Amino acid sequence: MSGWHLSLLALAALGTLACMAGADRAQRGAALASLAAMALAMAGGTPGLMLGAAGLLALVPLAARGAAPALCAHRAASNLVMALVLGALFVLNGSALCASGAIPLLTVQGLTRLPTPGPDLYLQGAALALALYAGFGLLLSLRALLRRDLARLGEIAPMTLATAGMGVGLT
């Protein structure tokens, strides 16, 4: 796994820790399970990717339930978009999706394109979902910042950066 992907996993761990501070037992369990699924998908080769992405998708309904609707929607969207982005990276890179030379979904030149229409449409959908999720995370972060709610900001900002960072390459 590349240093970039390790730092994204560390960001996700920070967001998970912040989530655990103010959540009930079920939400804490879902947050830890999501982090474990993400790590498995990133480091476990093809079987790990399939199990991790399936785990992230299975946790969406559990993450969506809780006392804070917007925060729970963000948690659920994070799981869903992370699974979509991991799938897109698999389409582009095979099982080496987190290798140091992995092809990112988005670069400074734009969306990575494929010559075949089926997978290319999936990549476009994943990029659109990632953009919508990043906008949602930014909106929630700004709202938490304006309300001086550092606990929510400490969960939302790292998770948004980790999820968005998975699909973006800065080279």
Order of alpha helices (4+ residues) and beta strands (2+ residues): alpha-alpha-alpha-alpha-beta-beta-alpha-alpha
